[in-house]
């Protein structure tokens, strides 16, 4: 966990006013246990991403929530794919081959031909 002041010192481009706005817009969610606000490693990574999008790529403030939502969806889909891959690896070879055949690009072309 990292405190706000430490985060501001670590990410030189980060402005306190921007961080406060991102918190109020719920783009980032700090921990608050009655003491000062702190951020998990995951939230710190998200703040770095928002800094890159905002300061380096000039993503507009109105577009930022949309971009973050799309990235969140992509991340969630990726995590689900990893989980599915792990589950498939626990199956016997026949099941693995059947899944591979059913999900290959060639099978999708054949489905479209019918």
Secondary structure as GFF3:
##gff-version 3
##sequence-region A 1 114
A	DSSP	beta_strand	2	3	.	.	.	ID=ss1
A	DSSP	alpha_helix	4	10	.	.	.	ID=ss2
A	DSSP	alpha_helix	16	24	.	.	.	ID=ss3
A	DSSP	beta_strand	38	39	.	.	.	ID=ss4
A	DSSP	alpha_helix	41	51	.	.	.	ID=ss5
A	DSSP	pi_helix	52	56	.	.	.	ID=ss6
A	DSSP	alpha_helix	61	89	.	.	.	ID=ss7
A	DSSP	alpha_helix	93	103	.	.	.	ID=ss8
A	DSSP	alpha_helix	105	113	.	.	.	ID=ss9
###
